[in-house]
Amino acid sequence: MSGTCINFDLNFKLESLDDAEPADRFQTLSTQEIEQIARERNEKATTYNTSWGVRTFKAWCKSKGKNPDFEKLSADDLNALLRVFYASEVRNKQGERYAKQSFVGLRAAIHRHLTGEPFCRQMNILQDREFQAANNVFRGVLKQLKREGHDKSQHKVPISPGDLEKLKTINVSSPRGLQQLVWFYIEYYFCRRGREGLRALPKNCFVFCTDSDGNEYCKMAFNEATKNHPGDLRNDNESEKRMYATGSDLCPVRTLKEYIAKLNPTCSHLFQRPNACFHSGKAQWYDNVPLGKNTLGNMMKSISKDLQMSQVYTNHCIRATVITELCRKGFDTRTIATLSGHRCEASIKSYCNDATSEQKRLMAKTLSECLNNDVPSSSGSSPGPFLTYILGGPWPTQSPTQPTHSVHLAPPPPVGPFLSYI
């Protein structure tokens, strides 16, 4: 009997909860709003590139007297159209041929357009057998662009050890300098990609913790959406990234705490505009205005100019620095991927295949000294060892009277005093 009463009470409570539901629990959206949600699965830059590629293809179709509504074509008809399009030496508005990477992006844009809303075509113009003829032409054009010098893609250079050392001279007693150093630490220790997500970071995005050994560190308070981890149905959360305290004068954790303490309490953004009327005794160093996305996107350029670095670096150069230095210090690609967020380990190797500036200089010096030693004597009686060697003779043993020029390619130099300092 008592059990019956309990069930009755539970059922009554459940029914009461159902009756208390708000009327707008299930929102009704229009078709346009639903399509907008579907379009937002891509980043804004991706959407822009897709729009550019489709406009270019449709403009070409109109100029050739073809139907620009290619979305409804069969696979065979679309293959024939793309085959001609790829071979037509498409040019930009200035009349110049597109660079190799732009041409690759053009094909990818058409593919995204066909497979996305509202067409959702079940075809893959990149890989399907029905498009093999068009892709054969596409690959031929890529080789042609390479031969003609239109392959201008290059990776961002890592920041040199000497320029990293200059970061010690940032004036953290000013709002601008403190913000610059904190921004660099966040980009560096969390291996962020350029300006991605910086404008949206709230000032409570970091939490401060202590590990099992008593070492203090900070980490992100939430799983951030990034290019490689946008938050779809895959297990898409990145590994936990940590910025540890170093105990030095430029300790990244302590510097971050000092920065957060001086932010404007009425502004929710982490990066706020520095106060123009700043003085050292003021508690708030920043205005109730978030820093602009272009200012954040050009932050490393500003730091490079302010500190008179050897060259003007971009935000992405910091990411290249992190991955390159970890590779040179012996970390395997899988471990580095937990910090960089790369899905493909092969992408990491592209940062590590190049020699350092010091190694390049030593190689050039070695080759130059080899040529300088092989200049024939004034009498012209005999060629130098280099010419003798390439003519089939042995490499001569250097006599004691001749100067010795030996350059050893040592292991990569250390990162620099700055990294050791922090």
C-alpha positions in Angstrom: 0.0 0.0 0.0 2.8 2.4 0.9 4.5 1.6 -2.4 1.3 2.5 -4.3 1.3 5.9 -2.5 4.9 6.6 -3.5 4.2 5.8 -7.1 1.1 8.0 -7.0 3.2 10.9 -5.5 5.9 10.5 -8.1 3.4 10.4 -11.0 1.7 13.5 -9.6 5.0 15.4 -9.4 6.0 14.4 -13.0 2.6 15.5 -14.3 3.0 18.8 -12.5 6.4 19.4 -14.0 5.0 18.7 -17.5 2.2 21.2 -16.9 4.7 23.8 -15.8 6.7 23.7 -19.1 7.0 27.1 -20.8 5.0 27.6 -23.9 8.0 28.5 -26.0 10.0 25.4 -25.2 9.9 24.2 -28.8 10.8 27.1 -31.0 9.5 27.3 -34.6 12.0 28.4 -37.2 11.4 29.5 -40.8 13.0 27.7 -43.7 15.5 30.6 -44.2 16.6 30.4 -40.5 17.1 26.6 -40.7 19.2 27.1 -43.9 21.2 29.8 -42.1 22.0 27.4 -39.3 23.2 24.8 -41.9 25.4 27.3 -43.6 27.0 28.3 -40.3 28.6 24.8 -40.1 31.5 26.4 -42.0 33.7 29.2 -40.8 33.1 32.7 -42.3 36.4 32.5 -44.2 35.3 29.2 -45.7 31.9 30.6 -46.7 33.6 33.6 -48.3 35.9 31.4 -50.3 33.1 29.2 -51.4 31.1 32.2 -52.6 34.2 33.5 -54.5 34.8 30.2 -56.3 31.1 29.8 -57.3 30.9 33.4 -58.6 34.1 32.8 -60.7 32.7 29.5 -62.1 29.3 31.0 -63.0 31.0 34.1 -64.6 33.1 31.8 -66.8 30.0 29.8 -67.8 28.2 33.0 -68.8 31.2 34.3 -70.8 31.3 31.0 -72.7 27.6 30.9 -73.4 26.9 28.0 -71.1 24.1 27.6 -68.5 25.5 28.9 -65.2 23.0 26.7 -63.2 25.6 23.9 -63.0 24.1 22.6 -59.8 21.4 20.6 -61.7 23.8 19.0 -64.2 24.4 15.2 -64.2 27.8 13.9 -63.2 28.8 13.3 -66.9 27.7 16.7 -68.0 29.4 18.4 -65.1 32.6 16.5 -65.6 32.7 17.7 -69.3 32.1 21.3 -68.2 34.8 21.2 -65.5 37.3 19.6 -67.8 37.0 22.6 -70.1 36.9 25.1 -67.2 40.1 23.8 -65.7 41.9 24.0 -69.0 40.8 27.5 -69.8 43.5 29.3 -67.9 41.1 31.1 -65.6 42.5 34.5 -64.6 41.7 37.0 -61.9 40.3 40.5 -62.5 43.7 41.9 -63.1 44.2 39.4 -66.0 46.8 37.3 -64.2 46.7 33.6 -63.8 45.7 32.4 -60.3 48.4 31.0 -58.1 48.5 27.3 -57.5 46.8 27.4 -54.1 44.0 29.7 -55.4 43.4 27.3 -58.2 43.1 24.4 -55.7 40.7 26.5 -53.6 38.6 27.2 -56.7 37.8 23.5 -57.2 37.2 23.0 -53.5 34.7 25.9 -53.4 32.7 24.3 -56.2 32.7 21.0 -54.3 31.5 22.6 -51.1 28.8 24.5 -53.0 27.4 21.3 -54.6 27.4 19.2 -51.4 26.1 22.0 -49.1 22.7 23.6 -48.6 20.4 23.7 -50.4 21.6 21.3 -53.1 23.2 18.5 -51.1 24.3 16.6 -54.2 25.6 13.1 -53.5 28.8 13.6 -55.6 32.4 14.3 -55.0 34.1 16.2 -57.8 37.4 15.8 -56.0 37.5 11.9 -55.9 34.6 10.3 -57.8 35.5 8.2 -60.8 32.9 10.1 -62.9 35.2 13.2 -62.6 38.5 11.5 -63.4 38.8 13.1 -66.8 38.3 16.6 -65.4 40.7 15.9 -62.5 43.4 14.7 -65.0 43.2 18.1 -66.6 43.2 19.8 -63.2 46.4 18.0 -62.1 48.0 18.9 -65.4 47.2 22.6 -64.9 48.7 22.4 -61.4 52.0 21.2 -62.9 51.8 23.9 -65.5 51.3 26.6 -62.8 54.3 25.2 -60.9 56.5 25.3 -64.0 55.5 28.9 -64.7 56.3 30.1 -61.2 52.8 30.5 -59.9 53.4 28.2 -56.9 54.0 30.9 -54.3 52.8 29.2 -51.2 55.1 29.2 -48.2 54.9 28.4 -44.5 55.3 31.1 -41.9 58.8 31.4 -40.6 59.5 30.7 -36.9 60.7 33.6 -34.8 64.4 33.7 -34.4 66.0 33.1 -31.0 67.4 36.7 -31.1 64.0 38.2 -31.7 62.5 36.0 -29.0 65.0 37.4 -26.5 63.8 40.9 -27.3 60.5 40.1 -25.7 62.2 40.5 -22.4 62.3 44.3 -23.1 58.5 44.7 -23.3 57.4 47.4 -20.8 54.9 45.5 -18.6 54.4 48.7 -16.6 52.2 50.1 -19.3 48.7 48.8 -20.4 49.9 48.3 -24.0 53.1 46.4 -23.0 51.4 44.2 -20.4 48.6 43.3 -22.9 51.2 42.5 -25.6 53.1 40.1 -23.4 50.0 38.4 -22.1 48.7 38.0 -25.7 52.0 36.5 -26.8 52.0 34.0 -23.9 48.5 32.9 -24.8 49.4 32.4 -28.4 52.7 30.7 -27.6 51.8 28.3 -24.8 48.4 27.3 -26.2 49.7 27.2 -29.8 46.9 29.2 -31.2 46.2 29.8 -34.9 46.6 33.5 -35.9 43.7 35.6 -34.8 41.3 32.7 -34.4 38.8 33.2 -31.6 40.8 36.0 -29.9 38.0 38.6 -30.1 35.5 36.2 -28.5 37.6 35.2 -25.5 35.9 36.2 -22.2 38.1 37.3 -19.3 37.0 34.3 -17.3 38.2 31.9 -20.0 41.2 30.7 -17.9 41.2 28.8 -14.6 44.3 28.4 -12.3 45.1 25.0 -11.0 47.9 23.0 -9.2 49.1 19.6 -10.4 49.9 16.6 -8.3 53.4 17.8 -7.8 52.4 21.2 -6.5 53.2 23.1 -9.8 50.8 26.0 -10.6 49.4 26.3 -14.1 46.4 27.7 -16.0 44.2 26.1 -18.6 41.1 27.0 -20.7 37.8 26.9 -18.7 35.9 25.4 -21.7 36.4 23.5 -24.9 36.9 26.2 -27.5 35.7 25.8 -31.1 38.6 26.0 -33.6 39.2 25.2 -37.3 40.4 21.7 -36.6 37.9 21.1 -33.8 34.7 23.0 -34.7 32.4 21.0 -32.4 30.5 18.6 -34.7 29.5 15.0 -34.1 33.0 13.7 -33.9 34.8 13.4 -30.6 36.0 16.8 -31.2 37.5 18.2 -28.0 41.2 19.1 -28.0 43.6 17.8 -25.4 44.0 19.9 -22.3 46.6 22.6 -22.8 48.5 24.1 -19.9 50.6 27.2 -19.3 52.9 26.5 -16.3 54.3 29.1 -13.8 58.1 29.5 -14.1 58.9 31.6 -11.1 60.8 34.1 -13.2 60.3 37.9 -13.4 58.3 37.2 -16.6 56.4 34.3 -15.3 53.5 33.7 -17.7 51.0 32.7 -15.0 51.7 35.6 -12.7 51.7 38.0 -15.7 48.3 36.8 -16.7 46.9 37.2 -13.2 48.2 40.8 -13.0 46.6 41.5 -16.4 43.2 40.1 -15.4 43.3 42.1 -12.2 43.7 45.4 -14.1 40.9 44.7 -16.6 37.7 46.8 -16.7 35.1 45.0 -14.6 32.2 46.1 -16.8 33.6 44.6 -20.0 33.4 40.8 -20.4 36.2 40.5 -23.0 39.7 39.4 -22.2 41.3 41.8 -24.6 40.2 45.4 -23.9 41.3 48.7 -25.3 44.2 50.2 -23.3 43.2 53.4 -21.3 44.6 56.5 -22.9 44.6 58.3 -19.6 46.7 55.7 -17.8 48.8 56.3 -14.8 50.6 53.8 -12.6 48.4 54.3 -9.6 45.2 53.6 -11.4 43.5 50.3 -10.6 41.9 49.9 -14.1 44.2 50.0 -17.0 41.7 49.3 -19.7 38.5 50.8 -21.1 35.0 49.2 -21.3 35.6 48.5 -25.0 36.9 45.2 -26.5 40.0 45.3 -28.7 39.2 45.3 -32.4 39.7 42.0 -34.4 42.1 43.8 -36.8 44.2 45.0 -33.9 44.4 41.5 -32.5 45.1 40.1 -36.0 48.1 42.4 -36.4 49.4 42.1 -32.8 52.6 40.3 -33.7 53.3 42.8 -36.4 53.0 45.6 -33.9 55.3 43.8 -31.4 57.8 43.3 -34.1 57.9 47.0 -35.0 57.9 48.1 -31.4 60.8 45.9 -30.4 62.7 46.5 -33.7 62.9 42.8 -34.5 64.9 41.5 -37.5 61.7 41.2 -39.5 58.0 41.8 -39.2 56.4 38.6 -38.0 52.7 37.6 -38.2 50.5 35.9 -35.5 50.9 32.6 -37.2 54.7 32.8 -36.9 54.2 32.1 -33.2 52.5 28.8 -33.9 55.3 27.9 -36.4 57.8 28.7 -33.7 56.2 26.4 -31.2 55.9 23.4 -33.5 59.3 23.9 -35.0 61.1 24.1 -31.7 59.3 21.1 -30.2 60.3 19.1 -33.3 63.9 20.1 -32.9 63.8 19.2 -29.2 62.8 15.6 -30.0 59.1 15.6 -29.3 57.2 13.2 -31.6 54.5 14.4 -33.9 51.7 12.7 -31.9 52.7 14.5 -28.8 53.0 17.9 -30.6 49.5 17.3 -32.1 48.0 17.3 -28.6 49.2 20.9 -28.3 48.8 22.2 -31.8 45.4 20.5 -32.4 46.4 19.1 -35.7 44.2 16.2 -36.9 46.9 14.9 -39.3 50.4 14.3 -38.0 51.7 14.8 -41.6 50.8 18.5 -41.3 53.2 18.9 -38.4 56.1 17.5 -40.5 55.8 20.4 -42.9 57.0 22.7 -40.1 60.0 20.6 -39.4 61.4 19.7 -42.8 63.2 23.0 -43.3 66.7 23.7 -41.9 67.3 26.4 -39.4 68.7 29.8 -40.5 72.0 28.9 -38.8 72.2 25.6 -40.7 71.4 27.3 -44.0 74.2 29.8 -43.4 76.7 27.1 -42.5 75.8 25.1 -45.6 76.2 28.1 -47.8 79.5 28.9 -46.1 80.8 25.4 -46.6 80.0 25.5 -50.3 81.5 28.9 -50.8 84.8 27.8 -49.1 84.8 24.8 -51.3 84.8 27.0 -54.4 87.3 29.5 -53.0 89.8 26.7 -52.3 89.4 25.4 -55.9 90.5 28.6 -57.7 93.5 27.7 -59.9 96.9 29.2 -59.1 98.2 32.2 -60.9 100.5 30.1 -63.1 97.4 28.1 -64.2 99.5 24.9 -64.0 96.8 22.7 -62.2 93.2 22.8 -61.4 92.0 22.9 -57.8 90.7 19.8 -55.9 87.1 20.5 -56.8 87.7 20.4 -60.5 90.0 17.4 -60.2 87.3 15.6 -58.3 84.5 16.2 -60.8 86.8 15.2 -63.6 87.1 11.7 -62.1 90.2 12.1 -59.9 90.4 11.5 -56.1 89.8 14.3 -53.6 93.4 15.4 -52.8 94.7 15.3 -49.2 95.3 18.8 -47.9 98.9 19.6 -47.2 99.9 21.0 -43.8 100.9 24.3 -45.5 97.4 24.8 -46.8 94.8 26.4 -44.5 92.2 24.1 -43.1 88.6 25.1 -43.7 86.3 22.7 -41.8 82.8 23.6 -40.9 80.8 21.1 -38.9 77.1 21.1 -39.0 76.3 21.1 -35.4 72.9 20.1 -33.9 70.3 22.9 -34.0 71.2 25.8 -31.7 69.2 26.2 -28.4 66.1 28.3 -28.6 67.7 31.3 -26.9 68.0 33.0 -23.6 64.4 34.2 -23.6 62.9 30.7 -23.4 65.5 29.7 -20.8 64.7 32.9 -18.9 60.9 32.4 -18.7 
